[in-house]
Structure formats: structure tokens, C-alpha cells
Amino acid sequence: MKSYLNINSLILVGVRKNYVTTFYKGLNVIYGDSDTGKSSILEFINYLLGASSIDLADEIKTSVNYAALEVVINDTVFTIVRDIYDHKKSIEVYRCKFDDLHKHFPKKYAPNYSPLSNVDGVFSEFLLDSLNFPKIEIKVSPSKAHSQMRRLSFRNIYKFVYVSQDDIGSKSFLRLEDWSRYAFTKEVFKYMFNVLDESIARLQGEISAKSSLVTELNKKYQIISEFLRDTDYETIESIDDEINRIDLILEELVAGLSALDKNMKADSMQYTELKDAHNFISLKYKECILNISTLEDKIDKYSRLKNDYDNDIEKLKAIKTANSRIGVLDKEVFSCPICDSHIKIDDSDFPFEISSEKDLNEELNSLSRRRRNINDMISEMSFKLKKESGYKKELDEQLDELRELIDEESQSMITPFLTQRDFYIKEISKNEKVREQLVKDLKVRNQQEELLEKHQVLIKDIETLTERLDALKKNAPSMEGILQGLGDRFSQYLKGINIKNRTGIKISERYYTPVIRGKEYFKITSGGLRTISSIGYLLSILDYAIDHNVNHPLLLIFDTVGKYLGKQTKEKYSKETLAVEDDLEGMSDPMKYQNIYEQLLNTVQKAERKNVPCQIILVDNDLPNSFSTGELSNIIAHYSSVGEDGLPLGLIDDL
């Protein structure tokens, strides 16, 4: 069996809902308007397959809690779960589908080789082991005798799988022109095609290591199996049956509780009427209390005013009495006893006012009238107060009577319901605890099954590695033969694209990269031709992997296939191409764009004919007019920034 990695689904576990992108065998296309989250899907896949970090858009930060990737590696389903806000946290791997995570314990892996406590290993090594790829160290500088050795990681191979929008058609594709690092990339290329000088020794070492692991797993499985037998652990089937039985019981209990609540509401008509009457009379009682308080305030205020009038009346009476006793001033004119001049006494000469009897009587009559009116009002309000107080007493008695009736009704109606309700709640809680323990037991049993599955997978891996070792010993691949095979495939691809002047086409013996018209890839000045070349180069490697046993996961991921092809080139990429050269190469011809899709589809169809699992995922802004969906060609996402024709607005589609 060929080693492969296929993606089933990307799940962004969200705050409001989960955002799921499902993938299929063959060609998977994601397309639509710019800035709708198309590339984010590929970036999440990249991150969940071990990238050191990920850039998150604002809508992702406000909508997503964590990410999960369901994959199939060599016929085994895994779900990879990773924190998207802390890239240093361990990566969880479940040996099951995403929907069954609750039934399994995860393995925890460090995202890189930096020390991390409480982990089961390094994520890259988990991927290499699962793919049955040898774990080796490669010289950083192969030409130096004392070169440092560096672990080969899955991320090194992934450079030949995933091409970002920045790298596709770029001169820095595969880190070309960074020659200090590219030397290591060339060694990774040799590793992929099993042409490293020590390939046979490495395979023998890998077979030996896996054989030891088989023995270790077998012992561990026997110990765990014996322990589970001794502790009377149920089988997976019986635990599953018991969980299903408990689920049915819980379903009945929840339904019973719901029905009880409905019946309690239906049977509480009299109680409701009594409660309504109590509420109504309570409102009347509060209104009565307010009226009494208002009347008392008014009586108090008017009583004080009446007292003021009484005081004023008494003062006026005193003035009248004083006037009657003192007498009235004489108006006569007197002669001065000294000078015989006339003297007249004027009231204005006095420092005080002397009221007339008439004025005093008028004022006294006015105050007396007011006093009588106030007194009448006080009497009237006192009568109302007495009436309201009596009404309050009646309401008090009615409320007391209603309270007694409500208590009696509650006791006769609610108590039995509460007893039944308590029974349901206790039973639900008890069964939920039983179910929780059963799920734990199921996880333990699944862990045992996983050991057995790993044991069987390792045996298959050893058989595959042994076959590969025998093939290497009989007919060790040469770099010349591999480059020739890749060159032939690359030439055939360019023919399918209908590139002009197809001469001098091969894979460089020095850089292991495409050569067109005798010109190395990084020296090609047409961005469009480089885009076509970078796609064709990786597609040729995939095609070779379909025919031969190489260390490649049979997966390709491209971001923005039409980067330099017949569209308006983004400003930040325009400096890496010459528009004149693109015009000469005919990059605006829509047939070239269409032919790329045809070549991609041809490759997955070939894999299907040979029964080889193969998957290509690509992102683009548009599709060729001729593209149609089928068994091996799927449009898995189509976004519109304005929601045209009811299309989702983007990856996060509920904002």
C-alpha cells in the first residue's frame, strides 16, 4: 500500500456554531471573491499539520474557539485538534472521527522539538510514523565532511505539498536563491525519492525500530487486556449497548419530566385564579395604604393651618378689646396754652398703625370663614380616613383568607408534583453519572483497541518497508533516472498547457527544479510561466509518486492558481514579473488557465485508475468556463463578498 494523507474535513469550532469545510478524493476547488477567507482554509490546514503559527483575521478571533482537522493517513482516521491562540500548546490527536472525540482519549504531541512536559512525543514524528516514512537526520551542508546533522521533519516534506499565494510562481519558490538553506531542501528531495546514500541502511534501521515497537506494543496490549479481564471490564459492544440503553432511559425520563411540567401548569387553574385574586387584592391594599397616608398628611397639614387661623382670630379679638378700652383719638383742634396757636393731632405722627373697628371686623369675619371651611375639610377627610381604614381592614381579612386558600391549594396540588419532579431529576442525574462512567470505560476499551490497531498497522508498515528495501536492493533508484522521469512528466504537462517553444525542458541536475528552454526556473522572467512551472513541477512529483513508492503523502495544495494568468496582477506581485514577457508567452490566453485544471484533473483520474488515494486542493478567484463538477472534481466552497445568488459571504458566514 502506498503511503498517503487525505483530508476529510476542517472544523472551526465556533462560539455560535461550527464552520465545517468538507473535502473529497480527487480535485477540490475553493473559489470566490477576494478577502472572503478562501486562503484561510489552507492556512488552517497548514497550521493543523504543524506550522509554527497562523495569522488570524478579526472575524476569526471573535467567532472561533479552536480548530480541528479530520484526516485519513494510510487508511486510519485521525482528528487533529489545536489551539489557534497559543501555538506553543500541545497538539491533540484522536484516533477517530471528529464526531467521536468524546469516546476517545487523545495523544498529546509537542508542536516542535522544544522540550514540553506531559506529551507523548513530537507531532512531526507522529506524522512520519503514521505515513510510514523513515525518521532520519540529514546533513545541513552535504558537501562538508563534518557537517551538522539535522532531523528531517514532516514540515520539510510539506514544502513539496503546499504552495502559498506568495510562493506560487515566485522566484523564492522552495526557498530558491537562499542557497544556504536550499542545500538542505535538495537533501529532502533525495530523501523523498530514496536516493540518499544511506537509504538502505535507514530503511533497515526503520524496520528494526518498528519491529521492536511491535514487540513492545504486544506486551503492553497483553498486560492491559489481562488487567481489564481481571477487573471484569465489559467489552466495547456491551458498553455501547449499555450506553444506548441508558440513552433510551434518559430520553424517557426527560420526556416524563417535560410532560409533568406541562400537566402541572394545566392542573393549576384554581391555584392560578387564587393567585390572580391575591395579586389583585394586594394591589387594592397597596392603593388603600397610599390613600390613608395621603389623607393623614392632608389632615395634619389642614389642622396646622386651622391652628394658625385660630391664633390670628384671637389676636384680632385682643386688638378690638384694646381699642375699646383705650378709646378713639379726638379730632378736635386745640390751642397752645403758651402761644395760643392751633394744635391738631395727626395719626401719621404715631410710629404704629391704628386699625379702625371696621377693618378689624372685616378681617375677623374673613378668618372665621376660612377657619370654618378648613374645619369642614378636616371633618370630611377624617370621615374618608375612617372609611379607608375600614376598607383596609376588610382587605387584610380577604388577603389572609386567600393566603390560607393558596397554601391549601399548593399543598394539595404542588406537593405531589414536586415529589414526582424530584424523582425524575434524581433518576436523570443518577443515569447521567452512570453514562459518564460508561463513556470513561468505553474510552479505556477504545484505548486498548487502538493499541491493537497500532500493532496491526506497524506489521503492515514493516511489510511495506521490507518490500521497499528489497526493491531498493534489487534496483536502487538513480538520481539520473528519477530526474529523467520527472522531466518527462514535466514536459508532457507543458505540452498539455500548450506552452510556446517547448525546448530544453528538463529537471535541473544541480537544483532539482524545472528548466525551460535551457533556463533555470529562478531565471525565468515571466511570472505566468513560473506559475505554470511551479504547479507542473509539484504535479510531476505527485504523478511520479502515483507510479512509484516514494516518501510523498500524495497530497497537493495550491493557493491562487491564476496568480499571473490573464488577470490583473496584484501590485505586490507585479515587481516579480515582466508584463512584456507574460504577453509574449500568451499568459492572457484563457485556454492556458483551463488547461492547468485539465492537467490537475488528469492526474487525479490516473490515480483513481491505479486505485491510489490522491487529493489536490486549490484556491482561486475564478474558475475556467469549462470546469464542471464530477466524481473527482468538487467545488467545496464558493464565496461572494456581497452574498450574490445566496452564496455565503465567506468562511465565517454568520456575521
C-alpha positions in Angstrom: 0.0 0.0 0.0 1.2 3.5 -0.9 1.6 6.0 2.0 -0.9 8.8 1.8 -2.6 11.6 3.7 -6.1 12.8 2.7 -8.1 15.5 4.4 -11.7 14.7 5.2 -12.8 18.0 6.8 -11.7 21.2 8.5 -13.7 22.1 11.5 -13.5 25.5 13.1 -15.3 25.1 16.5 -17.0 28.4 17.0 -18.8 30.5 19.6 -22.1 30.5 17.8 -21.7 27.4 15.6 -19.1 25.2 13.9 -17.7 26.2 10.5 -17.1 23.0 8.5 -15.4 22.6 5.2 -15.6 19.1 3.7 -13.1 17.6 1.3 -13.3 14.7 -1.1 -11.0 12.5 -3.1 -9.7 14.0 -6.3 -9.7 17.7 -7.1 -11.2 20.1 -4.5 -11.7 23.7 -5.5 -12.4 26.7 -3.3 -13.1 29.9 -5.2 -14.8 33.3 -4.9 -14.2 37.0 -4.2 -11.1 38.3 -2.6 -11.0 38.7 1.2 -13.7 36.1 1.9 -11.5 33.6 3.8 -10.5 31.2 1.0 -6.8 31.2 1.8 -7.6 31.0 5.5 -8.8 27.4 4.9 -5.4 26.4 3.5 -3.7 28.3 6.3 -5.7 26.4 8.9 -4.8 23.1 7.2 -1.1 24.2 7.2 -1.3 25.1 10.9 -3.0 21.9 11.9 -0.3 19.9 10.1 2.4 21.5 12.2 3.1 25.1 11.0 4.6 27.2 13.8 1.9 30.0 13.7 -1.1 31.3 12.0 -2.4 34.8 11.3 -6.0 35.3 12.4 -8.5 37.8 10.9 -10.7 39.7 13.3 -13.8 37.8 12.4 -11.9 34.5 13.2 -10.9 35.9 16.6 -14.5 36.8 17.5 -16.1 33.6 16.1 -13.7 30.6 16.6 -12.6 28.8 19.8 -10.2 26.2 18.3 -9.7 24.3 15.1 -9.8 20.6 14.2 -8.7 18.6 11.1 -10.1 15.2 10.3 -7.6 13.3 8.1 -7.0 9.7 6.8 -3.4 8.5 7.0 -2.8 5.1 5.4 -6.4 4.0 6.0 -6.5 5.2 9.6 -8.7 8.1 10.6 -7.3 10.8 12.9 -8.6 14.1 14.2 -6.0 16.7 15.0 -7.1 19.4 17.4 -5.1 22.5 18.1 -5.3 25.8 20.0 -5.3 28.7 17.5 -4.4 31.3 20.0 -1.3 29.6 21.6 0.9 27.8 19.1 3.1 26.6 21.9 0.4 24.4 23.4 0.5 20.6 22.7 -1.4 19.3 19.7 -4.1 16.7 20.5 -4.5 13.7 18.1 -7.6 11.4 18.4 -7.6 8.1 16.6 -11.2 8.6 15.4 -13.6 10.9 13.5 -14.4 14.3 14.9 -17.9 13.3 15.9 -16.5 10.5 18.1 -13.9 12.6 20.0 -15.9 12.1 23.3 -15.3 8.4 23.1 -11.6 8.5 22.9 -8.6 9.7 24.9 -6.2 11.9 22.9 -2.5 11.6 22.4 -0.7 14.9 23.0 2.3 15.9 20.9 4.7 18.8 21.1 4.4 21.1 18.1 8.2 21.1 17.6 11.3 19.7 19.2 11.4 22.2 22.0 11.0 20.5 25.4 7.4 20.2 26.6 6.2 18.3 29.6 3.4 15.7 29.6 3.4 14.9 25.9 3.5 11.6 24.0 6.1 12.7 21.5 6.7 15.3 18.7 3.9 16.0 16.2 6.2 15.8 13.2 7.4 12.3 14.2 3.8 11.2 14.7 3.0 12.2 11.1 6.2 10.5 9.8 5.4 7.3 11.7 1.8 7.3 10.6 2.9 7.8 7.0 5.5 5.0 7.4 8.2 7.4 6.3 11.7 6.8 7.8 12.8 9.2 10.5 16.3 10.3 9.8 18.9 13.0 10.2 20.3 14.8 7.2 23.5 16.8 6.7 22.9 20.5 6.7 25.8 21.0 4.3 26.3 17.7 2.4 29.5 18.9 0.8 31.2 19.3 4.1 32.7 16.2 5.8 31.9 17.4 9.3 28.5 18.9 8.5 26.0 19.2 11.3 23.1 16.7 11.2 19.5 17.9 11.4 16.3 15.9 11.9 14.1 15.7 8.8 10.6 16.7 9.8 7.3 16.4 8.1 7.4 20.2 7.5 10.4 19.7 5.2 8.3 17.3 3.0 5.3 19.6 3.2 7.2 22.2 1.2 6.6 19.9 -1.8 2.9 19.7 -0.9 1.6 23.2 -0.1 2.4 26.3 -2.1 1.1 29.6 -0.6 -0.1 32.5 -2.7 3.2 34.3 -2.0 5.3 31.4 -3.2 3.4 30.1 -6.2 5.2 31.4 -9.3 7.7 33.2 -7.1 11.5 33.2 -7.6 11.8 32.2 -4.0 9.7 29.0 -4.6 11.1 26.3 -2.4 13.5 29.0 -1.0 15.4 29.1 -4.2 18.1 31.9 -4.1 18.6 31.3 -0.4 21.4 28.8 -1.2 22.5 28.3 2.4 19.1 26.7 3.1 18.4 25.3 -0.3 21.2 22.7 0.1 19.1 21.1 2.8 16.0 21.2 0.6 17.9 19.2 -2.0 18.7 16.6 0.6 15.0 16.4 1.4 14.3 15.9 -2.3 16.8 12.9 -2.3 15.1 11.5 0.8 11.7 11.7 -0.9 12.9 9.6 -3.8 15.1 7.2 -1.7 18.4 8.2 -3.3 20.3 9.3 -0.2 23.5 7.3 0.1 22.3 5.7 3.4 18.7 5.0 2.2 19.1 1.2 2.5 20.7 1.5 6.0 18.0 3.9 7.1 15.3 1.6 5.9 16.9 -1.3 7.7 17.1 0.8 10.9 13.4 1.8 10.5 12.3 -1.8 10.1 14.3 -2.7 13.2 12.8 0.1 15.2 9.3 -0.7 14.2 9.9 -4.4 14.9 10.9 -3.5 18.5 7.9 -1.3 18.8 5.6 -4.2 17.7 7.0 -6.3 20.4 6.6 -3.5 23.0 3.0 -2.8 21.9 2.2 -6.6 22.0 3.4 -6.8 25.6 1.5 -3.6 26.6 -1.6 -5.0 24.9 -1.3 -8.3 26.8 -0.8 -6.5 30.1 -3.8 -4.2 29.6 -6.0 -7.0 28.3 -5.2 -9.1 31.4 -5.9 -6.2 33.7 -9.2 -5.5 32.1 -10.2 -9.2 32.3 -9.2 -9.3 36.0 -11.3 -6.2 36.8 -14.3 -7.5 34.9 -14.3 -4.7 32.4 -17.1 -5.0 29.9 -16.4 -5.4 26.2 -16.8 -2.4 23.8 -20.0 -4.0 22.4 -21.6 -4.4 25.8 -20.6 -0.9 26.9 -22.0 0.5 23.7 -25.3 -1.4 24.3 -25.4 -0.2 27.9 -24.8 3.4 26.8 -27.6 3.1 24.2 -29.9 1.6 26.9 -29.1 4.5 29.3 -29.7 7.0 26.5 -33.2 5.5 26.0 -33.9 5.7 29.7 -32.7 9.3 29.8 -34.9 10.1 26.8 -37.9 8.7 28.6 -37.1 10.4 31.9 -36.6 13.8 30.2 -39.9 13.3 28.3 -41.6 12.4 31.5 -40.3 15.5 33.3 -41.4 17.7 30.4 -44.9 16.1 30.5 -45.1 16.6 34.2 -44.2 20.2 33.9 -47.0 20.7 31.3 -49.5 18.8 33.5 -48.6 20.8 36.5 -49.4 24.0 34.5 -52.6 22.6 33.2 -53.8 21.3 36.6 -53.1 24.6 38.4 -56.1 26.6 37.1 -57.7 27.1 40.5 -54.3 27.9 42.0 -53.7 30.4 39.2 -57.2 32.0 39.8 -56.5 32.3 43.6 -53.1 33.7 42.9 -54.5 36.3 40.4 -57.2 37.3 43.0 -54.5 37.6 45.7 -52.4 39.8 43.3 -55.5 41.9 42.5 -56.4 42.5 46.2 -52.8 43.1 47.0 -52.8 46.0 44.5 -56.0 47.3 46.1 -54.5 47.0 49.5 -51.4 49.0 48.4 -53.7 51.6 46.9 -55.6 51.8 50.1 -52.5 52.2 52.2 -51.4 55.0 49.9 -54.8 56.8 50.2 -54.7 56.6 54.0 -51.2 58.0 54.1 -52.3 60.8 51.7 -55.4 61.6 53.9 -53.3 61.6 57.1 -50.8 64.0 55.5 -53.6 66.4 54.4 -55.4 66.3 57.8 -52.2 67.1 59.5 -51.5 70.0 57.2 -55.0 71.4 57.4 -55.0 71.1 61.2 -51.9 73.1 61.4 -53.5 75.7 59.1 -56.6 75.8 61.3 -54.5 76.4 64.4 -52.8 79.3 62.6 -56.3 80.8 61.8 -57.3 80.3 65.5 -54.2 82.2 66.6 -54.9 85.1 64.2 -58.5 85.4 65.3 -57.5 85.6 68.9 -55.0 88.3 68.1 -57.7 90.3 66.3 -60.1 89.9 69.2 -57.4 91.2 71.5 -56.8 94.3 69.3 -60.6 95.0 69.4 -60.6 94.7 73.2 -57.6 97.1 73.4 -59.2 99.6 71.2 -62.4 99.6 73.2 -60.6 100.2 76.4 -58.1 102.8 75.2 -60.7 104.8 73.2 -60.7 106.8 70.0 -58.4 109.7 69.3 -60.2 113.1 69.4 -60.2 115.0 66.2 -60.7 118.4 67.8 -58.3 121.3 67.3 -56.6 122.6 70.5 -55.0 125.9 71.3 -51.5 126.0 72.5 -51.5 127.2 76.2 -48.4 129.2 75.6 -48.7 130.8 72.2 -52.4 130.4 71.5 -51.7 128.7 68.2 -53.9 125.9 67.0 -52.8 122.3 67.5 -54.2 119.2 65.6 -53.2 115.7 66.5 -52.4 113.7 63.2 -52.5 109.8 63.2 -49.5 109.7 60.9 -47.3 111.1 63.6 -47.6 107.9 65.5 -45.0 105.1 65.0 -47.7 102.5 64.7 -50.9 101.8 62.7 -54.2 102.1 64.4 -56.8 99.9 62.7 -60.3 101.0 62.5 -63.1 99.0 64.0 -64.5 98.3 60.5 -61.2 96.9 59.2 -60.8 94.7 62.2 -64.3 93.3 61.8 -63.8 92.5 58.1 -60.5 90.7 58.8 -62.0 88.8 61.7 -65.0 87.7 59.5 -62.7 86.6 56.7 -60.5 84.5 59.1 -63.6 83.0 60.7 -64.9 81.9 57.3 -61.6 80.3 56.3 -61.5 78.5 59.7 -65.0 77.1 59.1 -64.0 75.9 55.6 -60.8 74.2 56.9 -62.7 72.7 59.7 -65.3 71.2 57.2 -62.5 69.8 55.1 -60.8 68.2 58.1 -64.1 66.7 59.0 -64.7 65.4 55.5 -61.2 63.9 55.3 -61.5 62.4 58.7 -64.6 60.6 57.5 -62.8 59.4 54.4 -59.9 58.3 56.6 -62.2 56.3 58.8 -63.8 54.7 55.7 -60.4 53.8 54.1 -59.2 52.4 57.4 -62.3 50.2 57.5 -61.6 49.2 53.8 -58.0 48.3 54.7 -59.2 46.0 57.5 -61.6 44.3 55.0 -58.7 43.8 52.5 -56.5 42.5 55.3 -59.1 39.9 56.1 -59.5 39.0 52.4 -55.7 38.6 51.9 -55.4 36.4 54.9 -58.2 34.2 53.7 -56.7 34.0 50.2 -53.3 33.1 51.6 -54.9 30.2 53.5 -56.6 29.0 50.4 -53.4 29.3 48.3 -51.5 27.4 50.9 -54.1 24.7 51.0 -54.2 24.5 47.2 -50.4 24.4 47.0 -50.3 21.6 49.5 -52.9 19.6 47.7 -51.6 20.3 44.1 -47.9 21.2 44.0 -46.6 18.8 46.7 -47.3 15.6 44.7 -45.9 17.2 41.6 -42.7 18.2 43.4 -42.4 14.7 44.7 -42.6 13.3 41.2 -40.4 16.0 39.8 -37.7 15.2 42.4 -37.9 11.6 41.4 -37.4 12.4 37.7 -34.5 14.8 38.5 -32.8 12.2 40.8 -33.2 9.5 38.2 -31.8 11.7 35.4 -28.8 12.7 37.5 -28.2 9.0 38.5 -28.3 7.8 34.9 -26.2 10.6 33.6 -23.5 9.7 36.2 -23.8 6.0 35.1 -23.5 7.1 31.4 -20.4 9.3 32.3 -18.7 6.3 33.8 -19.6 4.1 30.9 -18.1 6.6 28.5 -14.9 6.5 30.5 -15.0 2.7 30.4 -15.5 3.0 26.6 -12.5 5.3 26.3 -10.4 2.8 28.1 -11.6 -0.1 25.9 -11.0 2.1 22.8 -7.5 2.8 24.0 -6.9 -1.0 24.1 -8.3 -1.3 20.6 -6.1 1.5 19.4 -3.1 -0.5 20.7 -4.2 -3.5 18.7 -4.8 -1.3 15.6 -1.3 0.3 16.0 0.1 -3.2 16.3 -1.5 -4.3 13.1 -0.6 -1.1 11.3 3.0 -1.5 12.4 3.1 -5.0 11.0 1.7 -3.7 7.7 4.3 -0.9 7.8 7.1 -3.4 8.3 5.9 -5.4 5.4 5.7 -2.3 3.2 9.2 -1.2 4.3 10.6 -4.7 3.7 9.2 -4.7 0.2 10.6 -1.3 -0.4 14.0 -2.4 1.0 14.0 -5.5 -1.3 13.2 -3.3 -4.3 16.0 -0.9 -3.4 18.5 -3.7 -3.0 17.5 -5.2 -6.4 17.1 -2.0 -8.3 18.3 1.1 -6.4 16.9 4.2 -8.0 19.4 6.6 -9.5 19.1 10.4 -9.4 19.6 10.4 -13.2 16.7 8.1 -13.7 14.4 10.0 -11.3 15.2 13.4 -12.8 14.6 11.8 -16.3 11.2 10.5 -15.1 10.2 13.8 -13.6 11.5 15.7 -16.7 9.4 13.5 -19.0 6.3 14.2 -16.9 7.0 17.9 -16.7 7.4 18.1 -20.5 4.2 16.2 -21.0 2.5 18.7 -18.6 3.8 21.7 -20.5 2.5 20.1 -23.7 -0.9 19.8 -22.2 -0.8 23.5 -21.2 0.3 24.4 -24.7 3.3 26.4 -23.8 5.2 28.0 -26.8 8.6 26.8 -27.9 8.8 23.7 -25.7 12.6 23.1 -25.9 15.3 22.5 -23.4 12.8 21.1 -20.9 14.1 19.0 -18.0 14.6 18.9 -14.3 18.0 20.5 -13.3 20.7 18.1 -12.2 22.1 20.8 -10.0 19.0 22.3 -8.3 16.4 19.6 -8.9 14.0 22.3 -10.2 12.4 22.9 -13.6 14.4 24.1 -16.6 12.6 25.5 -19.7 14.4 26.4 -22.9 17.6 25.7 -21.0 16.8 28.4 -18.4 16.7 27.6 -14.7 13.3 28.2 -13.0 14.5 31.2 -10.9 15.9 32.9 -14.0 12.6 32.9 -15.9 11.3 36.5 -16.1 7.7 35.7 -16.9 5.7 35.3 -13.7 3.0 33.5 -15.6 5.4 30.9 -16.9 6.9 30.5 -13.4 3.4 29.9 -12.0 2.7 27.2 -14.6 6.2 25.7 -14.0 5.8 25.6 -10.2 2.4 23.9 -10.5 3.7 21.5 -13.1 6.8 20.6 -11.1 4.9 19.6 -8.0 2.3 17.9 -10.1 5.1 15.9 -11.8 6.3 14.8 -8.4 2.8 13.7 -7.4 2.4 11.8 -10.7 5.8 10.1 -10.1 4.6 9.1 -6.6 1.4 7.6 -8.0 3.7 5.2 -10.1 6.5 4.6 -7.6 7.0 4.1 -3.8 8.4 7.4 -2.6 8.1 9.4 0.6 5.3 11.7 -0.5 1.8 11.9 1.1 0.0 12.0 -2.3 -1.4 15.4 -1.5 -1.1 18.8 -3.2 -2.4 22.2 -2.1 -2.2 25.3 -4.3 -3.2 28.9 -3.3 -4.3 31.1 -6.2 -3.5 29.1 -9.4 -4.3 32.1 -11.6 -1.9 34.4 -9.9 -0.2 35.7 -13.0 -2.5 34.2 -15.6 -4.7 36.6 -17.6 -5.9 38.6 -14.6 -4.9 41.9 -13.1 -1.8 41.1 -11.1 -1.7 42.4 -7.6 0.7 45.3 -7.1 2.8 43.4 -4.6 3.5 40.6 -7.1 3.9 42.7 -10.2 7.6 43.5 -9.4 8.4 39.8 -9.8 7.2 39.5 -13.4 7.7 41.3 -16.7 4.4 42.1 -18.3 6.1 42.1 -21.7 7.3 38.5 -21.2 3.9 37.4 -19.9 2.4 38.9 -23.2 4.9 37.1 -25.3 4.2 33.8 -23.5 0.4 34.3 -24.1 -0.5 34.2 -20.5 -3.7 36.1 -21.1 -5.0 33.2 -23.2 -7.9 31.6 -21.1 -7.1 28.2 -22.6 -3.8 28.0 -20.6 -5.8 28.6 -17.4 -8.3 26.0 -18.5 -5.5 23.5 -19.4 -4.0 23.8 -15.9 -7.2 22.5 -14.5 -7.3 19.8 -17.1 -3.8 18.6 -16.2 -4.7 18.5 -12.5 -7.9 16.5 -13.3 -5.9 14.1 -15.5 -3.6 13.4 -12.6 -6.3 12.5 -10.1 -8.1 10.4 -12.8 -4.8 8.5 -13.3 -4.6 7.9 -9.5 -8.2 6.7 -9.5 -7.5 4.2 -12.3 -4.5 2.8 -10.4 -6.5 2.7 -7.1 -4.1 5.1 -5.5 -5.5 7.6 -2.9 -4.8 11.1 -4.2 -6.1 14.6 -3.3 -5.5 18.0 -4.8 -6.8 21.1 -3.1 -6.7 24.6 -4.7 -7.9 28.1 -4.1 -8.6 30.6 -6.8 -10.6 33.7 -7.5 -12.4 32.3 -10.6 -12.9 29.0 -12.5 -12.4 28.2 -16.1 -15.7 28.3 -18.0 -15.3 24.6 -19.0 -14.9 23.4 -15.4 -17.7 21.0 -14.2 -18.1 19.0 -11.1 -18.0 15.3 -11.1 -16.8 12.3 -9.0 -13.2 13.5 -9.0 -13.8 17.3 -9.3 -15.6 19.1 -6.5 -16.4 22.7 -5.7 -16.2 22.5 -1.9 -16.7 26.3 -1.2 -17.8 29.3 -3.3 -18.0 32.7 -1.6 -19.3 36.1 -2.5 -18.5 39.2 -0.6 -22.0 40.6 -1.3 -23.9 37.3 -0.9 -24.8 37.2 -4.6 -27.3 34.4 -5.5 -27.5 33.4 -1.9 -23.8 32.4 -1.7 -22.1 32.5 1.7 -20.2 35.7 2.4 -17.1 33.8 3.4 -15.6 31.2 5.7 -17.3 32.9 8.7 -20.8 33.2 7.2 -22.9 34.4 10.1 -21.7 37.9 10.9 
